[in-house]
């Protein structure tokens, strides 16, 4: 998975959980079907999230994701591996990321 020097901000909520506050963080890595999220909000493997973020001018709202793995970085932030659950949205993400990569390759330095 390629890394960017710019981290994408992301808002998330916990569907169906009345007592959980919404959270925010940054994607450290982003692919068509997975992402690595860094946040101060405690997460647990198996939890479901609804994500909101923007990539290359394309907005993703309520993207369903599942927390696959959770660890802590050296600063104590929660770093979670996420798997996107919506097949249609995964295909849309693949198109957006392919377009973004194509623009980076085509742009003169």
DSSP file (Angstrom, degrees, kcal/mol; ACC not computed):
  #  RESIDUE AA STRUCTURE BP1 BP2  ACC     N-H-->O    O-->H-N    N-H-->O    O-->H-N    TCO  KAPPA ALPHA  PHI   PSI    X-CA   Y-CA   Z-CA
    1    1 A X              0   0    0      0, 0.0     2,-0.1     0, 0.0    30,-0.1   0.000 360.0 360.0 360.0 128.6    0.0    0.0    0.0
    2    2 A X        -     0   0    0     28,-0.2    28,-0.6     1,-0.0     2,-0.4  -0.440 360.0-140.6 -75.5 146.8    1.5    3.4   -1.0
    3    3 A X  E     -A   29   0A   0     -2,-0.1     2,-0.3    26,-0.1    26,-0.1  -0.834   8.7-150.3-107.7 147.8    1.9    6.1    1.5
    4    4 A X  E     -     0   0A   0     24,-0.5     0, 0.0    -2,-0.4     0, 0.0  -0.825  20.5-133.3-111.8 153.0    1.3    9.8    0.9
    5    5 A X  E    S+     0   0A   0     -2,-0.3     2,-0.5     1,-0.1    -1,-0.1   0.593  97.0  68.3 -78.5  -9.1    3.0   12.7    2.6
    6    6 A X  E    S-     0   0A   0     22,-0.0     2,-0.4     2,-0.0    -2,-0.1  -0.952  78.9-147.1-112.2 121.9   -0.5   14.1    3.1
    7    7 A X  E     -     0   0A   0     -2,-0.5     2,-0.5    -4,-0.1    21,-0.1  -0.734  15.7-127.3 -91.2 135.7   -2.8   12.3    5.5
    8    8 A X  E     -A   27   0A   0     19,-0.8    19,-2.9    -2,-0.4     2,-0.1  -0.692  20.6-131.5 -83.5 121.3   -6.5   12.3    4.8
    9    9 A X  E     -A   26   0A   0     -2,-0.5    45,-0.5    17,-0.2     2,-0.4  -0.459  28.2-170.8 -69.7 145.6   -8.7   13.5    7.7
   10   10 A X  E     -A   25   0A   0     15,-2.5    15,-2.3    43,-0.1     2,-0.3  -1.000  17.1-153.5-142.0 137.1  -11.7   11.3    8.4
   11   11 A X  E     -AB  24  52A   0     41,-2.6    41,-2.5    -2,-0.4     2,-0.3  -0.835  22.4-176.4-101.3 146.8  -14.8   11.6   10.7
   12   12 A X  E     -AB  23  51A   0     11,-2.8    11,-2.9    -2,-0.3     2,-0.3  -0.991  12.6-168.7-144.9 155.1  -16.4    8.4   12.0
   13   13 A X  E     - B   0  50A   0     37,-1.9    37,-2.1    -2,-0.3     2,-0.7  -0.908  27.3-118.5-135.7 165.3  -19.3    7.3   14.0
   14   14 A X    >   -     0   0    0     -2,-0.3     3,-1.5     6,-0.3     6,-0.2  -0.897  32.4-136.3-107.0 104.2  -20.4    4.0   15.6
   15   15 A X  T 3  S+     0   0    0     -2,-0.7    33,-0.2     1,-0.2     3,-0.1  -0.358  83.4   6.9 -64.8 135.4  -23.7    2.9   14.1
   16   16 A X  T 3  S+     0   0    0      1,-0.2     2,-0.8    -2,-0.1    -1,-0.2   0.404  97.3 116.3  79.9  -3.5  -26.3    1.7   16.5
   17   17 A X    X   -     0   0    0     -3,-1.5     3,-0.6     1,-0.2    -3,-0.2  -0.866  40.2-176.0-104.5 108.0  -24.3    2.6   19.6
   18   18 A X  T 3  S+     0   0    0     -2,-0.8    -1,-0.2     1,-0.2    -2,-0.0   0.866  81.2  49.5 -68.6 -37.7  -26.1    5.3   21.6
   19   19 A X  T 3  S+     0   0    0      2,-0.1     2,-0.5     0, 0.0    -1,-0.2   0.492  90.1  93.1 -86.9  -3.6  -23.3    5.8   24.2
   20   20 A X    <   -     0   0    0     -3,-0.6    -6,-0.3    -6,-0.2     2,-0.2  -0.784  67.1-139.4 -96.4 129.9  -20.4    6.2   21.8
   21   21 A X        -     0   0    0     -2,-0.5    -2,-0.1     1,-0.1    -3,-0.0  -0.509  29.7 -99.4 -78.5 151.9  -19.3    9.7   20.7
   22   22 A X        -     0   0    0     -2,-0.2     2,-0.3    -9,-0.1    -9,-0.2  -0.292  45.0-158.3 -62.7 157.5  -18.3   10.3   17.1
   23   23 A X  E     -A   12   0A   0    -11,-2.9   -11,-2.8    -3,-0.1     2,-0.3  -0.789  10.6-152.6-132.6 175.8  -14.6   10.4   16.5
   24   24 A X  E     +A   11   0A   0     -2,-0.3    16,-0.6   -13,-0.2    17,-0.4  -0.971  23.5 139.5-146.5 161.2  -12.0   11.7   14.0
   25   25 A X  E     -AC  10  39A   0    -15,-2.3   -15,-2.5    -2,-0.3     2,-0.4  -0.881  42.2 -87.0-171.0-157.8   -8.6   10.8   12.9
   26   26 A X  E     -AC   9  38A   0     12,-2.2    12,-2.9    -2,-0.3     2,-0.6  -0.991  27.5-120.4-136.8 143.3   -6.4   10.5    9.8
   27   27 A X  E     -AC   8  37A   0    -19,-2.9   -19,-0.8    -2,-0.4    10,-0.2  -0.742  21.8-176.8 -79.1 124.8   -5.8    7.8    7.2
   28   28 A X  E    S+     0   0A   0      8,-3.1   -24,-0.5    -2,-0.6     2,-0.3   0.755  78.5  15.7 -86.3 -30.7   -2.2    6.8    7.2
   29   29 A X  E     -AC   3  36A   0      7,-1.2     7,-2.1   -26,-0.1     2,-0.4  -0.986  69.4-171.2-141.1 147.8   -2.8    4.5    4.3
   30   30 A X  E     + C   0  35A   0    -28,-0.6     2,-0.2    -2,-0.3     5,-0.2  -0.967  11.0 161.7-147.1 126.8   -5.7    4.2    1.9
   31   31 A X        -     0   0    0      3,-2.9    63,-0.1    -2,-0.4    -2,-0.0  -0.755  54.8 -88.6-130.6 178.9   -6.5    1.5   -0.7
   32   32 A X  S    S+     0   0    0     -2,-0.2    61,-0.2     1,-0.2    62,-0.2   0.812 123.2  14.8 -63.9 -30.9   -9.7    0.6   -2.6
   33   33 A X  S    S+     0   0    0     60,-0.1    51,-2.5     1,-0.1     2,-0.3   0.448 126.4  40.6-124.6  -2.2  -10.8   -1.9    0.1
   34   34 A X  E     - D   0  83A   0     49,-0.2    -3,-2.9    56,-0.1     2,-0.3  -0.930  52.4-178.2-142.6 165.2   -8.7   -1.1    3.2
   35   35 A X  E     -CD  30  82A   0     47,-1.7    47,-3.4    -2,-0.3     2,-0.5  -0.981  25.1-130.3-156.6 159.6   -7.3    1.7    5.2
   36   36 A X  E     -CD  29  81A   0     -7,-2.1    -8,-3.1    -2,-0.3    -7,-1.2  -0.983  29.1-162.2-115.2 120.4   -5.1    2.4    8.2
   37   37 A X  E     -CD  27  80A   0     43,-2.9    43,-3.0    -2,-0.5     2,-0.5  -0.864   8.3-160.7-107.9 132.7   -6.7    4.9   10.6
   38   38 A X  E     +CD  26  79A   0    -12,-2.9   -12,-2.2    -2,-0.4     2,-0.3  -0.963  30.0 145.2-111.6 127.2   -4.8    6.8   13.3
   39   39 A X  E     -CD  25  78A   0     39,-2.6    39,-2.6    -2,-0.5   -14,-0.2  -0.975  55.5-130.5-154.3 161.2   -7.0    8.3   16.1
   40   40 A X  S    S+     0   0    0    -16,-0.6     2,-0.4    -2,-0.3   -15,-0.1   0.585  82.5 100.5 -88.8 -13.3   -7.2    9.1   19.8
   41   41 A X  S    S-     0   0    0    -17,-0.4     2,-0.1    37,-0.1    -2,-0.1  -0.583  83.0-116.7 -73.4 125.9  -10.6    7.4   20.0
   42   42 A X        -     0   0    0     -2,-0.4     2,-0.3    35,-0.0    -1,-0.1  -0.430  38.1-174.6 -64.3 134.1  -10.3    3.8   21.4
   43   43 A X        -     0   0    0     -2,-0.1     2,-0.4    -4,-0.1    36,-0.1  -0.900  12.4-149.6-127.2 157.5  -11.3    1.2   18.9
   44   44 A X    >   -     0   0    0     -2,-0.3     3,-2.0    25,-0.0    23,-0.2  -0.969  30.8 -98.8-127.8 144.6  -11.7   -2.6   19.2
   45   45 A X  T 3  S+     0   0    0     -2,-0.4    23,-0.2     1,-0.2     3,-0.1  -0.350 110.3  30.0 -57.3 136.9  -11.3   -5.3   16.6
   46   46 A X  T 3  S+     0   0    0     21,-3.4    -1,-0.2     1,-0.3    22,-0.1   0.186  87.1 133.1  96.4 -15.6  -14.7   -6.3   15.2
   47   47 A X    <   -     0   0    0     -3,-2.0    20,-2.9    20,-0.1     2,-0.4  -0.352  51.5-132.1 -68.5 149.2  -16.3   -2.9   15.6
   48   48 A X  E     - E   0  66A   0     18,-0.2     2,-0.3   -33,-0.2    18,-0.2  -0.830  25.4-173.5-100.7 140.7  -18.3   -1.4   12.8
   49   49 A X  E     - E   0  65A   0     16,-2.8    16,-2.3    -2,-0.4     2,-0.5  -0.908  22.4-143.7-129.0 157.8  -17.8    2.2   11.8
   50   50 A X  E     -BE  13  64A   0    -37,-2.1   -37,-1.9    -2,-0.3     2,-0.3  -0.997  29.6-157.5-118.6 121.8  -19.4    4.7    9.3
   51   51 A X  E     -BE  12  63A   0     12,-2.3    12,-2.4    -2,-0.5     2,-0.4  -0.724  15.8-169.1-107.3 148.6  -16.7    6.9    7.8
   52   52 A X  E     +B   11   0A   0    -41,-2.5   -41,-2.6    -2,-0.3     2,-0.3  -0.982  30.2 125.5-135.1 124.9  -16.8   10.3    6.1
   53   53 A X  E     - E   0  60A   0      7,-2.1     7,-3.2    -2,-0.4     2,-0.4  -0.956  45.2-118.9-163.7 174.6  -13.9   11.8    4.2
   54   54 A X  E     - E   0  59A   0    -45,-0.5     2,-0.4    -2,-0.3     5,-0.2  -0.993  18.8-175.5-132.1 135.8  -12.8   13.3    0.8
   55   55 A X  E >  S- E   0  58A   0      3,-2.6     3,-2.4    -2,-0.4    -2,-0.0  -0.988  74.7 -18.8-131.7 122.5  -10.3   12.0   -1.7
   56   56 A X  T 3  S-     0   0    0     -2,-0.4     3,-0.1     1,-0.3    -1,-0.1   0.845 128.3 -50.6  54.0  38.3   -9.3   14.0   -4.8
   57   57 A X  T 3  S+     0   0    0      1,-0.2     2,-0.5     0, 0.0    -1,-0.3   0.400 113.6 119.3  82.2  -3.1  -12.5   16.0   -4.6
   58   58 A X  E <   -E   55   0A   0     -3,-2.4    -3,-2.6    35,-0.0     2,-0.4  -0.857  55.7-143.5 -99.9 123.1  -14.7   12.9   -4.2
   59   59 A X  E     -E   54   0A   0     -2,-0.5     2,-0.5    -5,-0.2    -5,-0.2  -0.696   9.9-163.7 -90.4 135.9  -16.8   12.8   -1.0
   60   60 A X  E     -E   53   0A   0     -7,-3.2    -7,-2.1    -2,-0.4     2,-0.4  -0.982  12.2-175.7-114.7 124.4  -17.4    9.5    0.8
   61   61 A X  E     -     0   0A   0     -2,-0.5    -9,-0.2    -9,-0.2     3,-0.1  -0.972  64.6  -3.8-124.4 135.4  -20.2    9.6    3.3
   62   62 A X  E    S+     0   0A   0     -2,-0.4     2,-0.5   -11,-0.3   -10,-0.2   0.831  76.7 179.5  55.8  36.1  -21.3    6.8    5.6
   63   63 A X  E     -E   51   0A   0    -12,-2.4   -12,-2.3    -3,-0.1     2,-0.3  -0.569  27.7-126.9 -68.7 121.1  -18.8    4.4    4.1
   64   64 A X  E     +E   50   0A   0     -2,-0.5    21,-2.5   -14,-0.2    22,-0.6  -0.530  38.4 168.7 -75.2 131.6  -19.2    1.1    6.1
   65   65 A X  E     -EF  49  84A   0    -16,-2.3   -16,-2.8    -2,-0.3     2,-0.4  -0.970  25.6-145.1-141.7 156.6  -16.0   -0.3    7.6
   66   66 A X  E     -EF  48  83A   0     17,-2.2    17,-2.2    -2,-0.3     2,-0.6  -0.976  23.9-122.6-122.2 135.9  -15.0   -3.0   10.0
   67   67 A X  E     + F   0  82A   0    -20,-2.9   -21,-3.4    -2,-0.4    15,-0.2  -0.684  31.8 175.3 -77.3 119.6  -12.1   -2.7   12.4
   68   68 A X  E     +     0   0A   0     13,-3.3     2,-0.3    -2,-0.6    -1,-0.2   0.831  63.6   3.4 -93.7 -39.2   -9.8   -5.7   11.6
   69   69 A X  E     - F   0  81A   0     12,-1.2    12,-2.4   -25,-0.1     2,-0.4  -0.995  60.0-159.6-149.9 145.9   -6.8   -5.0   13.9
   70   70 A X  E     + F   0  80A   0     -2,-0.3     2,-0.3    10,-0.2    10,-0.2  -0.997  19.6 155.0-133.1 133.3   -5.9   -2.4   16.5
   71   71 A X  E     - F   0  79A   0      8,-2.3     8,-2.8    -2,-0.4     2,-0.4  -0.801  35.2-113.9-138.2-177.8   -2.5   -1.4   17.8
   72   72 A X  E     - F   0  78A   0     -2,-0.3     6,-0.2     6,-0.2     2,-0.1  -0.964  20.9-139.1-123.4 141.3   -0.9    1.7   19.4
   73   73 A X    >   -     0   0    0      4,-2.2     3,-1.9    -2,-0.4     6,-0.0  -0.317  41.6 -88.2 -87.6-179.2    1.9    3.8   18.0
   74   74 A X  T 3  S+     0   0    0      1,-0.3    -1,-0.1     2,-0.1    -2,-0.0   0.698 128.7  53.0 -65.5 -18.5    4.8    5.2   19.9
   75   75 A X  T 3  S-     0   0    0      2,-0.1    -1,-0.3     0, 0.0    -3,-0.0   0.397 121.1-105.3 -95.1   2.0    2.8    8.3   20.9
   76   76 A X  S <  S+     0   0    0     -3,-1.9     2,-0.2     1,-0.3    -2,-0.1   0.498  71.2 144.9  89.5   4.1   -0.1    6.2   22.2
   77   77 A X        -     0   0    0      1,-0.1    -4,-2.2   -35,-0.0     2,-0.4  -0.488  55.4-112.4 -75.1 146.8   -2.5    6.8   19.3
   78   78 A X  E     -DF  39  72A   0    -39,-2.6   -39,-2.6    -6,-0.2     2,-0.5  -0.669  30.5-166.2 -77.4 126.3   -4.8    4.0   18.3
   79   79 A X  E     -DF  38  71A   0     -8,-2.8    -8,-2.3    -2,-0.4     2,-0.4  -0.967  11.1-174.6-118.2 115.7   -3.8    2.7   14.8
   80   80 A X  E     -DF  37  70A   0    -43,-3.0   -43,-2.9    -2,-0.5     2,-0.6  -0.907  24.0-139.0-119.1 135.9   -6.5    0.5   13.3
   81   81 A X  E     -DF  36  69A   0    -12,-2.4   -13,-3.3    -2,-0.4   -12,-1.2  -0.818  30.2-163.5 -86.3 125.4   -6.6   -1.5   10.1
   82   82 A X  E     -DF  35  67A   0    -47,-3.4   -47,-1.7    -2,-0.6     2,-0.5  -0.830  14.4-156.4-112.6 149.5  -10.0   -1.1    8.5
   83   83 A X  E     -DF  34  66A   0    -17,-2.2   -17,-2.2    -2,-0.3   -49,-0.2  -0.993  20.6-132.0-123.6 124.0  -11.8   -3.1    5.8
   84   84 A X  E     - F   0  65A   0    -51,-2.5   -19,-0.3    -2,-0.5   -21,-0.0  -0.520  15.4-164.1 -74.4 142.2  -14.5   -1.4    3.7
   85   85 A X        +     0   0    0    -21,-2.5     2,-0.7    -2,-0.2   -20,-0.1   0.636  60.1  86.9-105.1 -17.6  -17.7   -3.5    3.5
   86   86 A X     >  -     0   0    0    -22,-0.6     4,-2.1     1,-0.2     5,-0.2  -0.775  57.3-160.8 -93.9 114.8  -19.6   -1.9    0.6
   87   87 A X  H  > S+     0   0    0     -2,-0.7     4,-1.9     1,-0.2    -1,-0.2   0.865  91.2  52.0 -63.2 -38.4  -18.6   -3.4   -2.8
   88   88 A X  H  > S+     0   0    0      1,-0.2     4,-2.0     2,-0.2    -1,-0.2   0.925 111.5  46.7 -64.5 -44.1  -20.0   -0.5   -4.8
   89   89 A X  H  > S+     0   0    0      1,-0.2     4,-2.7     2,-0.2    -2,-0.2   0.841 108.2  56.4 -68.4 -33.1  -18.1    2.0   -2.7
   90   90 A X  H  X S+     0   0    0     -4,-2.1     4,-2.3     2,-0.2    -1,-0.2   0.903 108.2  47.8 -64.2 -40.1  -14.9   -0.1   -3.0
   91   91 A X  H  X S+     0   0    0     -4,-1.9     4,-2.0     2,-0.2    -2,-0.2   0.904 112.0  49.4 -66.4 -40.1  -15.1    0.1   -6.8
   92   92 A X  H  X S+     0   0    0     -4,-2.0     4,-2.4     2,-0.2    -2,-0.2   0.914 110.4  50.8 -64.0 -42.3  -15.7    3.9   -6.6
   93   93 A X  H  X S+     0   0    0     -4,-2.7     4,-2.8   -61,-0.2     5,-0.3   0.907 107.5  53.8 -61.1 -42.0  -12.7    4.2   -4.3
   94   94 A X  H  X S+     0   0    0     -4,-2.3     4,-2.3   -62,-0.2    -1,-0.2   0.911 109.8  47.7 -59.5 -42.6  -10.6    2.2   -6.8
   95   95 A X  H  X S+     0   0    0     -4,-2.0     4,-2.4     2,-0.2    -2,-0.2   0.919 112.5  48.5 -64.2 -44.0  -11.6    4.6   -9.6
   96   96 A X  H  X S+     0   0    0     -4,-2.4     4,-2.3     1,-0.2    -2,-0.2   0.927 114.0  45.7 -62.9 -45.7  -10.8    7.7   -7.5
   97   97 A X  H  X S+     0   0    0     -4,-2.8     4,-2.5     2,-0.2    -1,-0.2   0.884 111.9  51.4 -67.4 -38.1   -7.4    6.4   -6.4
   98   98 A X  H  X S+     0   0    0     -4,-2.3     4,-2.4    -5,-0.3    -1,-0.2   0.912 111.2  48.4 -63.6 -41.8   -6.5    5.3  -10.0
   99   99 A X  H  X S+     0   0    0     -4,-2.4     4,-2.2     2,-0.2    -2,-0.2   0.911 111.0  50.5 -63.7 -42.6   -7.4    8.8  -11.2
  100  100 A X  H  X S+     0   0    0     -4,-2.3     4,-1.8     1,-0.2    -2,-0.2   0.921 112.1  46.7 -62.2 -44.7   -5.4   10.4   -8.5
  101  101 A X  H  X S+     0   0    0     -4,-2.5     4,-2.2     1,-0.2    -1,-0.2   0.896 110.3  53.3 -64.7 -40.3   -2.3    8.2   -9.3
  102  102 A X  H  X S+     0   0    0     -4,-2.4     4,-2.3     1,-0.2    -1,-0.2   0.894 108.3  50.4 -62.5 -40.1   -2.7    9.0  -13.0
  103  103 A X  H  X S+     0   0    0     -4,-2.2     4,-1.5     1,-0.2    -1,-0.2   0.876 110.0  50.3 -65.5 -37.1   -2.7   12.7  -12.3
  104  104 A X  H  < S+     0   0    0     -4,-1.8    -2,-0.2     2,-0.2    -1,-0.2   0.880 112.7  46.2 -68.9 -37.1    0.4   12.4  -10.3
  105  105 A X  H  < S+     0   0    0     -4,-2.2    -2,-0.2     1,-0.2    -1,-0.2   0.889 115.5  46.3 -70.1 -39.6    2.2   10.4  -13.0
  106  106 A X  H  < S+     0   0    0     -4,-2.3     2,-0.3    -5,-0.2    -2,-0.2   0.702  91.6  95.5 -77.4 -21.2    1.1   12.8  -15.7
  107  107 A X  S  < S-     0   0    0     -4,-1.5     2,-0.1    -5,-0.2    -4,-0.0  -0.531  77.3-122.9 -78.5 134.5    1.9   16.0  -13.8
  108  108 A X              0   0    0     -2,-0.3    -1,-0.1     1,-0.1    -2,-0.1  -0.422 360.0 360.0 -71.9 150.1    5.4   17.6  -14.6
  109  109 A X              0   0    0     -2,-0.1    -1,-0.1     0, 0.0    -2,-0.0   0.408 360.0 360.0 -99.2 360.0    7.7   18.0  -11.7
